[in-house]
Amino acid sequence: MKNNPTHKDYELIRKAIEGDTAAFRQLVYAHKDVSLSLAVSIIKDPVIAEDILQDVFVKVYHKLNTFTFKAAFTTWLYRIVVNTCYNELQKKKYHISINNTQEAYMLPSTSDTSIKEADQKKYIQLALQQLKPEESLVLRLFYLCELSIKEIESITRFKTSKVKVLLHRGRGNIHFQLKQLLGDDLNYLL
């Protein structure tokens, strides 16, 4: 049971609540990459997403004593990430022009070279950024965070049917975006 990520998170949370800042740093380090990915999927701007993530971890630090240990820490954390991002979007009313987004992510032709394994993540991230925020978020939670549909419901507050529809549409749309980015080289990615 000691290798269970939830158990390890619980130990770190208990230590952090008791004032162990090193335990809190470990907690942040363990979850910052996925949390940033979720924030970027909603905000669409990595710099702003990093700022928001700092705010998220400040909130987590101050609210850690309210964590009930009834669910996984990640479910609680990702809910804070999602809420903070949506609040920021409403506050700042960020709008992303589709034309600007497409221009920013135009990639050189890959027809002369095959896609290397190291590039797979980059292309998938670019494709995810082209999706609707809700689709990107649900795909990231399901595949990157390996959360169940029930956990995704809890984080997003979407109904089961909406989560399933977003997963279905998201899979189709990410395939389309990857095809747009890579053309015939898509076969090398999959």
PyRosetta script that sets phi, psi and omega in degrees:
from pyrosetta import init, pose_from_sequence

init()
pose = pose_from_sequence("MKNNPTHKDYELIRKAIEGDTAAFRQLVYAHKDVSLSLAVSIIKDPVIAEDILQDVFVKVYHKLNTFTFKAAFTTWLYRIVVNTCYNELQKKKYHISINNTQEAYMLPSTSDTSIKEADQKKYIQLALQQLKPEESLVLRLFYLCELSIKEIESITRFKTSKVKVLLHRGRGNIHFQLKQLLGDDLNYLL")
pose.set_psi(1, -23.1)
pose.set_omega(1, -178.1)
pose.set_phi(2, -63.6)
pose.set_psi(2, -25.3)
pose.set_omega(2, -179.6)
pose.set_phi(3, -84.3)
pose.set_psi(3, -7.5)
pose.set_omega(3, 179.5)
pose.set_phi(4, -65.0)
pose.set_psi(4, 123.0)
pose.set_omega(4, -178.9)
pose.set_phi(5, -57.6)
pose.set_psi(5, -36.9)
pose.set_omega(5, 179.8)
pose.set_phi(6, -64.6)
pose.set_psi(6, -42.9)
pose.set_omega(6, 179.0)
pose.set_phi(7, -61.9)
pose.set_psi(7, -44.0)
pose.set_omega(7, 179.4)
pose.set_phi(8, -63.9)
pose.set_psi(8, -42.5)
pose.set_omega(8, 176.5)
pose.set_phi(9, -59.1)
pose.set_psi(9, -44.3)
pose.set_omega(9, -179.4)
pose.set_phi(10, -60.3)
pose.set_psi(10, -42.4)
pose.set_omega(10, 177.9)
pose.set_phi(11, -61.7)
pose.set_psi(11, -45.9)
pose.set_omega(11, 179.8)
pose.set_phi(12, -64.1)
pose.set_psi(12, -39.6)
pose.set_omega(12, 179.3)
pose.set_phi(13, -62.8)
pose.set_psi(13, -46.5)
pose.set_omega(13, 179.6)
pose.set_phi(14, -59.0)
pose.set_psi(14, -43.9)
pose.set_omega(14, 179.1)
pose.set_phi(15, -65.3)
pose.set_psi(15, -41.9)
pose.set_omega(15, -179.7)
pose.set_phi(16, -64.5)
pose.set_psi(16, -39.7)
pose.set_omega(16, 177.8)
pose.set_phi(17, -62.2)
pose.set_psi(17, -33.5)
pose.set_omega(17, 178.7)
pose.set_phi(18, -79.0)
pose.set_psi(18, -0.6)
pose.set_omega(18, 175.6)
pose.set_phi(19, 105.1)
pose.set_psi(19, 5.6)
pose.set_omega(19, 179.9)
pose.set_phi(20, -79.8)
pose.set_psi(20, 99.2)
pose.set_omega(20, -177.4)
pose.set_phi(21, -69.9)
pose.set_psi(21, -27.7)
pose.set_omega(21, 177.4)
pose.set_phi(22, -65.0)
pose.set_psi(22, -36.8)
pose.set_omega(22, 177.7)
pose.set_phi(23, -65.3)
pose.set_psi(23, -40.6)
pose.set_omega(23, 178.5)
pose.set_phi(24, -65.4)
pose.set_psi(24, -40.6)
pose.set_omega(24, 177.2)
pose.set_phi(25, -59.8)
pose.set_psi(25, -39.9)
pose.set_omega(25, 177.6)
pose.set_phi(26, -63.4)
pose.set_psi(26, -40.2)
pose.set_omega(26, 178.7)
pose.set_phi(27, -62.9)
pose.set_psi(27, -45.4)
pose.set_omega(27, 178.4)
pose.set_phi(28, -62.4)
pose.set_psi(28, -47.9)
pose.set_omega(28, -178.2)
pose.set_phi(29, -59.4)
pose.set_psi(29, -39.0)
pose.set_omega(29, -177.9)
pose.set_phi(30, -67.9)
pose.set_psi(30, -26.4)
pose.set_omega(30, -171.6)
pose.set_phi(31, -121.4)
pose.set_psi(31, 1.7)
pose.set_omega(31, -174.5)
pose.set_phi(32, -69.7)
pose.set_psi(32, -37.9)
pose.set_omega(32, -175.8)
pose.set_phi(33, -65.5)
pose.set_psi(33, -47.5)
pose.set_omega(33, 179.9)
pose.set_phi(34, -67.9)
pose.set_psi(34, -39.0)
pose.set_omega(34, 178.5)
pose.set_phi(35, -62.5)
pose.set_psi(35, -41.1)
pose.set_omega(35, 177.8)
pose.set_phi(36, -65.0)
pose.set_psi(36, -41.8)
pose.set_omega(36, 178.1)
pose.set_phi(37, -59.4)
pose.set_psi(37, -42.0)
pose.set_omega(37, 177.5)
pose.set_phi(38, -64.3)
pose.set_psi(38, -43.6)
pose.set_omega(38, -179.8)
pose.set_phi(39, -62.9)
pose.set_psi(39, -43.2)
pose.set_omega(39, 178.6)
pose.set_phi(40, -63.8)
pose.set_psi(40, -36.3)
pose.set_omega(40, -179.6)
pose.set_phi(41, -64.6)
pose.set_psi(41, -26.1)
pose.set_omega(41, 179.7)
pose.set_phi(42, -93.2)
pose.set_psi(42, -47.5)
pose.set_omega(42, -173.8)
pose.set_phi(43, -80.8)
pose.set_psi(43, -32.9)
pose.set_omega(43, 179.7)
pose.set_phi(44, 73.4)
pose.set_psi(44, 4.8)
pose.set_omega(44, 179.1)
pose.set_phi(45, -129.8)
pose.set_psi(45, 110.0)
pose.set_omega(45, -175.4)
pose.set_phi(46, -58.9)
pose.set_psi(46, -35.7)
pose.set_omega(46, -178.9)
pose.set_phi(47, -67.1)
pose.set_psi(47, -47.6)
pose.set_omega(47, 178.8)
pose.set_phi(48, -66.0)
pose.set_psi(48, -38.3)
pose.set_omega(48, 179.0)
pose.set_phi(49, -61.7)
pose.set_psi(49, -38.5)
pose.set_omega(49, 177.4)
pose.set_phi(50, -64.2)
pose.set_psi(50, -41.5)
pose.set_omega(50, 176.8)
pose.set_phi(51, -61.6)
pose.set_psi(51, -44.3)
pose.set_omega(51, 179.3)
pose.set_phi(52, -62.8)
pose.set_psi(52, -39.7)
pose.set_omega(52, -179.3)
pose.set_phi(53, -63.8)
pose.set_psi(53, -35.7)
pose.set_omega(53, 175.0)
pose.set_phi(54, -61.5)
pose.set_psi(54, -43.9)
pose.set_omega(54, 176.7)
pose.set_phi(55, -61.0)
pose.set_psi(55, -40.5)
pose.set_omega(55, 179.7)
pose.set_phi(56, -59.1)
pose.set_psi(56, -48.3)
pose.set_omega(56, -176.5)
pose.set_phi(57, -71.5)
pose.set_psi(57, -26.4)
pose.set_omega(57, 171.5)
pose.set_phi(58, -66.1)
pose.set_psi(58, -44.9)
pose.set_omega(58, 176.9)
pose.set_phi(59, -60.1)
pose.set_psi(59, -45.1)
pose.set_omega(59, -179.5)
pose.set_phi(60, -59.8)
pose.set_psi(60, -43.9)
pose.set_omega(60, -179.4)
pose.set_phi(61, -59.9)
pose.set_psi(61, -45.2)
pose.set_omega(61, -178.0)
pose.set_phi(62, -74.0)
pose.set_psi(62, -25.9)
pose.set_omega(62, -176.7)
pose.set_phi(63, -104.0)
pose.set_psi(63, 3.0)
pose.set_omega(63, -175.5)
pose.set_phi(64, -56.4)
pose.set_psi(64, -33.7)
pose.set_omega(64, -179.7)
pose.set_phi(65, -69.8)
pose.set_psi(65, -10.1)
pose.set_omega(65, 177.1)
pose.set_phi(66, -92.9)
pose.set_psi(66, -6.9)
pose.set_omega(66, 178.4)
pose.set_phi(67, -64.8)
pose.set_psi(67, 130.3)
pose.set_omega(67, -170.8)
pose.set_phi(68, -94.9)
pose.set_psi(68, -7.5)
pose.set_omega(68, -179.6)
pose.set_phi(69, 63.6)
pose.set_psi(69, 19.7)
pose.set_omega(69, 178.9)
pose.set_phi(70, -92.5)
pose.set_psi(70, -20.4)
pose.set_omega(70, 179.4)
pose.set_phi(71, -132.9)
pose.set_psi(71, 175.4)
pose.set_omega(71, 177.9)
pose.set_phi(72, -65.9)
pose.set_psi(72, 144.0)
pose.set_omega(72, 177.1)
pose.set_phi(73, -57.3)
pose.set_psi(73, -37.8)
pose.set_omega(73, -177.7)
pose.set_phi(74, -62.3)
pose.set_psi(74, -36.5)
pose.set_omega(74, 177.9)
pose.set_phi(75, -61.5)
pose.set_psi(75, -45.1)
pose.set_omega(75, 179.2)
pose.set_phi(76, -64.9)
pose.set_psi(76, -47.0)
pose.set_omega(76, -179.2)
pose.set_phi(77, -62.1)
pose.set_psi(77, -48.9)
pose.set_omega(77, -177.4)
pose.set_phi(78, -64.5)
pose.set_psi(78, -31.0)
pose.set_omega(78, 175.1)
pose.set_phi(79, -63.8)
pose.set_psi(79, -41.1)
pose.set_omega(79, 178.0)
pose.set_phi(80, -65.8)
pose.set_psi(80, -42.2)
pose.set_omega(80, 178.1)
pose.set_phi(81, -59.3)
pose.set_psi(81, -50.6)
pose.set_omega(81, -178.0)
pose.set_phi(82, -61.4)
pose.set_psi(82, -48.3)
pose.set_omega(82, -179.7)
pose.set_phi(83, -61.3)
pose.set_psi(83, -43.5)
pose.set_omega(83, -179.1)
pose.set_phi(84, -64.3)
pose.set_psi(84, -41.0)
pose.set_omega(84, 178.1)
pose.set_phi(85, -64.2)
pose.set_psi(85, -46.6)
pose.set_omega(85, 179.8)
pose.set_phi(86, -64.3)
pose.set_psi(86, -38.0)
pose.set_omega(86, 176.2)
pose.set_phi(87, -62.8)
pose.set_psi(87, -40.5)
pose.set_omega(87, 178.9)
pose.set_phi(88, -65.8)
pose.set_psi(88, -41.2)
pose.set_omega(88, 177.6)
pose.set_phi(89, -61.2)
pose.set_psi(89, -42.5)
pose.set_omega(89, 179.4)
pose.set_phi(90, -67.8)
pose.set_psi(90, -40.0)
pose.set_omega(90, -177.8)
pose.set_phi(91, -67.5)
pose.set_psi(91, -46.8)
pose.set_omega(91, -175.6)
pose.set_phi(92, -93.6)
pose.set_psi(92, -15.1)
pose.set_omega(92, -178.5)
pose.set_phi(93, 51.7)
pose.set_psi(93, 53.5)
pose.set_omega(93, 177.5)
pose.set_phi(94, -65.4)
pose.set_psi(94, 134.2)
pose.set_omega(94, 175.3)
pose.set_phi(95, -129.6)
pose.set_psi(95, 133.8)
pose.set_omega(95, 179.8)
pose.set_phi(96, -112.2)
pose.set_psi(96, 121.9)
pose.set_omega(96, 177.8)
pose.set_phi(97, -73.4)
pose.set_psi(97, 131.5)
pose.set_omega(97, 179.3)
pose.set_phi(98, -61.8)
pose.set_psi(98, -40.6)
pose.set_omega(98, 179.4)
pose.set_phi(99, -62.8)
pose.set_psi(99, -44.1)
pose.set_omega(99, 179.3)
pose.set_phi(100, -64.7)
pose.set_psi(100, -39.9)
pose.set_omega(100, 179.4)
pose.set_phi(101, -64.1)
pose.set_psi(101, -43.4)
pose.set_omega(101, -179.6)
pose.set_phi(102, -65.1)
pose.set_psi(102, -40.3)
pose.set_omega(102, 179.1)
pose.set_phi(103, -65.7)
pose.set_psi(103, -39.0)
pose.set_omega(103, -177.6)
pose.set_phi(104, -66.3)
pose.set_psi(104, -26.2)
pose.set_omega(104, -175.8)
pose.set_phi(105, -112.7)
pose.set_psi(105, 21.3)
pose.set_omega(105, 175.0)
pose.set_phi(106, -67.1)
pose.set_psi(106, 129.1)
pose.set_omega(106, -177.6)
pose.set_phi(107, -109.5)
pose.set_psi(107, 151.5)
pose.set_omega(107, 175.5)
pose.set_phi(108, -65.0)
pose.set_psi(108, 154.9)
pose.set_omega(108, -179.8)
pose.set_phi(109, -60.2)
pose.set_psi(109, 138.6)
pose.set_omega(109, -180.0)
pose.set_phi(110, -105.6)
pose.set_psi(110, 11.2)
pose.set_omega(110, -175.0)
pose.set_phi(111, -66.9)
pose.set_psi(111, -26.3)
pose.set_omega(111, -178.6)
pose.set_phi(112, -82.5)
pose.set_psi(112, -20.7)
pose.set_omega(112, -177.5)
pose.set_phi(113, -132.9)
pose.set_psi(113, 149.7)
pose.set_omega(113, 176.1)
pose.set_phi(114, -82.7)
pose.set_psi(114, 157.5)
pose.set_omega(114, -178.7)
pose.set_phi(115, -78.4)
pose.set_psi(115, 128.1)
pose.set_omega(115, 178.1)
pose.set_phi(116, -84.2)
pose.set_psi(116, 156.2)
pose.set_omega(116, -178.4)
pose.set_phi(117, -56.5)
pose.set_psi(117, -36.4)
pose.set_omega(117, 179.8)
pose.set_phi(118, -64.4)
pose.set_psi(118, -26.5)
pose.set_omega(118, -179.3)
pose.set_phi(119, -81.9)
pose.set_psi(119, -16.6)
pose.set_omega(119, -176.7)
pose.set_phi(120, -55.1)
pose.set_psi(120, -48.0)
pose.set_omega(120, -178.0)
pose.set_phi(121, -60.3)
pose.set_psi(121, -41.5)
pose.set_omega(121, -178.8)
pose.set_phi(122, -61.5)
pose.set_psi(122, -45.7)
pose.set_omega(122, -178.4)
pose.set_phi(123, -68.5)
pose.set_psi(123, -38.2)
pose.set_omega(123, 177.7)
pose.set_phi(124, -65.3)
pose.set_psi(124, -41.5)
pose.set_omega(124, 177.5)
pose.set_phi(125, -61.8)
pose.set_psi(125, -43.3)
pose.set_omega(125, 178.5)
pose.set_phi(126, -62.2)
pose.set_psi(126, -41.6)
pose.set_omega(126, 179.1)
pose.set_phi(127, -66.0)
pose.set_psi(127, -41.1)
pose.set_omega(127, 178.6)
pose.set_phi(128, -61.7)
pose.set_psi(128, -35.3)
pose.set_omega(128, -179.8)
pose.set_phi(129, -68.7)
pose.set_psi(129, -19.9)
pose.set_omega(129, 179.3)
pose.set_phi(130, -84.6)
pose.set_psi(130, -13.5)
pose.set_omega(130, -178.3)
pose.set_phi(131, -79.1)
pose.set_psi(131, 165.1)
pose.set_omega(131, 172.0)
pose.set_phi(132, -62.0)
pose.set_psi(132, 144.4)
pose.set_omega(132, -176.7)
pose.set_phi(133, -53.4)
pose.set_psi(133, -41.0)
pose.set_omega(133, -179.0)
pose.set_phi(134, -65.7)
pose.set_psi(134, -39.9)
pose.set_omega(134, 178.8)
pose.set_phi(135, -65.1)
pose.set_psi(135, -47.1)
pose.set_omega(135, -179.5)
pose.set_phi(136, -60.4)
pose.set_psi(136, -44.2)
pose.set_omega(136, -179.6)
pose.set_phi(137, -60.8)
pose.set_psi(137, -48.8)
pose.set_omega(137, -177.9)
pose.set_phi(138, -65.3)
pose.set_psi(138, -40.9)
pose.set_omega(138, 177.6)
pose.set_phi(139, -62.7)
pose.set_psi(139, -43.1)
pose.set_omega(139, 179.5)
pose.set_phi(140, -64.0)
pose.set_psi(140, -43.4)
pose.set_omega(140, 179.6)
pose.set_phi(141, -63.9)
pose.set_psi(141, -40.4)
pose.set_omega(141, -176.5)
pose.set_phi(142, -74.3)
pose.set_psi(142, -47.6)
pose.set_omega(142, -173.9)
pose.set_phi(143, -93.1)
pose.set_psi(143, -45.2)
pose.set_omega(143, -177.1)
pose.set_phi(144, -75.8)
pose.set_psi(144, -46.3)
pose.set_omega(144, -178.2)
pose.set_phi(145, -87.7)
pose.set_psi(145, -11.4)
pose.set_omega(145, -179.9)
pose.set_phi(146, 55.3)
pose.set_psi(146, 43.7)
pose.set_omega(146, 178.7)
pose.set_phi(147, -91.6)
pose.set_psi(147, 152.9)
pose.set_omega(147, 177.0)
pose.set_phi(148, -78.2)
pose.set_psi(148, 166.1)
pose.set_omega(148, 177.4)
pose.set_phi(149, -60.5)
pose.set_psi(149, -38.2)
pose.set_omega(149, 178.8)
pose.set_phi(150, -62.1)
pose.set_psi(150, -43.2)
pose.set_omega(150, 178.9)
pose.set_phi(151, -67.0)
pose.set_psi(151, -38.6)
pose.set_omega(151, 177.8)
pose.set_phi(152, -63.2)
pose.set_psi(152, -40.5)
pose.set_omega(152, 175.6)
pose.set_phi(153, -55.9)
pose.set_psi(153, -46.1)
pose.set_omega(153, -177.5)
pose.set_phi(154, -63.4)
pose.set_psi(154, -40.0)
pose.set_omega(154, -178.5)
pose.set_phi(155, -73.8)
pose.set_psi(155, -46.2)
pose.set_omega(155, -173.3)
pose.set_phi(156, -90.7)
pose.set_psi(156, -20.1)
pose.set_omega(156, -174.4)
pose.set_phi(157, 65.1)
pose.set_psi(157, 23.9)
pose.set_omega(157, 173.0)
pose.set_phi(158, -85.6)
pose.set_psi(158, 153.1)
pose.set_omega(158, 174.3)
pose.set_phi(159, -72.8)
pose.set_psi(159, 159.0)
pose.set_omega(159, 179.8)
pose.set_phi(160, -53.8)
pose.set_psi(160, -45.1)
pose.set_omega(160, -177.9)
pose.set_phi(161, -62.3)
pose.set_psi(161, -38.3)
pose.set_omega(161, 179.8)
pose.set_phi(162, -68.3)
pose.set_psi(162, -40.9)
pose.set_omega(162, 178.0)
pose.set_phi(163, -60.0)
pose.set_psi(163, -45.4)
pose.set_omega(163, -179.2)
pose.set_phi(164, -65.0)
pose.set_psi(164, -40.5)
pose.set_omega(164, 178.4)
pose.set_phi(165, -65.4)
pose.set_psi(165, -43.8)
pose.set_omega(165, 179.2)
pose.set_phi(166, -63.6)
pose.set_psi(166, -38.1)
pose.set_omega(166, 176.2)
pose.set_phi(167, -63.5)
pose.set_psi(167, -45.9)
pose.set_omega(167, -179.1)
pose.set_phi(168, -62.7)
pose.set_psi(168, -51.4)
pose.set_omega(168, -180.0)
pose.set_phi(169, -64.6)
pose.set_psi(169, -40.8)
pose.set_omega(169, -179.2)
pose.set_phi(170, -60.8)
pose.set_psi(170, -41.8)
pose.set_omega(170, 177.7)
pose.set_phi(171, -60.5)
pose.set_psi(171, -45.1)
pose.set_omega(171, 178.9)
pose.set_phi(172, -65.3)
pose.set_psi(172, -42.5)
pose.set_omega(172, -178.0)
pose.set_phi(173, -70.7)
pose.set_psi(173, -35.4)
pose.set_omega(173, 178.2)
pose.set_phi(174, -69.0)
pose.set_psi(174, -36.5)
pose.set_omega(174, 176.0)
pose.set_phi(175, -61.8)
pose.set_psi(175, -43.7)
pose.set_omega(175, 178.3)
pose.set_phi(176, -61.7)
pose.set_psi(176, -45.5)
pose.set_omega(176, -179.2)
pose.set_phi(177, -63.8)
pose.set_psi(177, -41.3)
pose.set_omega(177, 177.8)
pose.set_phi(178, -64.4)
pose.set_psi(178, -38.2)
pose.set_omega(178, 177.2)
pose.set_phi(179, -63.4)
pose.set_psi(179, -40.2)
pose.set_omega(179, 178.1)
pose.set_phi(180, -64.6)
pose.set_psi(180, -41.4)
pose.set_omega(180, -178.2)
pose.set_phi(181, -72.8)
pose.set_psi(181, -39.1)
pose.set_omega(181, -168.2)
pose.set_phi(182, -112.7)
pose.set_psi(182, -16.6)
pose.set_omega(182, -178.1)
pose.set_phi(183, 58.8)
pose.set_psi(183, -130.2)
pose.set_omega(183, -177.5)
pose.set_phi(184, -68.2)
pose.set_psi(184, -19.9)
pose.set_omega(184, 179.5)
pose.set_phi(185, -73.3)
pose.set_psi(185, -5.0)
pose.set_omega(185, 178.0)
pose.set_phi(186, -57.6)
pose.set_psi(186, -35.2)
pose.set_omega(186, 179.9)
pose.set_phi(187, -59.5)
pose.set_psi(187, -31.6)
pose.set_omega(187, 178.7)
pose.set_phi(188, -72.5)
pose.set_psi(188, -28.7)
pose.set_omega(188, -179.8)
pose.set_phi(189, -73.6)
pose.set_psi(189, -39.2)
pose.set_omega(189, -176.9)
pose.set_phi(190, -88.5)
pose.dump_pdb("model.pdb")
